[in-house]
């Protein structure tokens, strides 16, 4: 009988962190629950859960840089506007 190694026991375990295709850091909270690190950092900073209309913007554009000084709470429409402006400036 083969016992498959899972989670921290697996040789492929990377500390419960993964990088998404878009460059965001995703944390594995449990076997079924995953959260984006930048949202968790902002929630911990504010002391509350974020609602779905709130977006965490990476000021320097690096989606893996989740230092609180690089994160800014904004709305979806404001985030889209900023990204469109950044495209025009290039």
Buried (B, 14 or more C-beta within 10 A) or exposed (E): EEEEEEEEEEEEEEEEEEEEEEEBBBBBEEEEEEEBBBBBBBBEEEEEEBEEEBBBBBEEEEBEBBEEEBBBEBEEEEBEEBEEEEEEEE
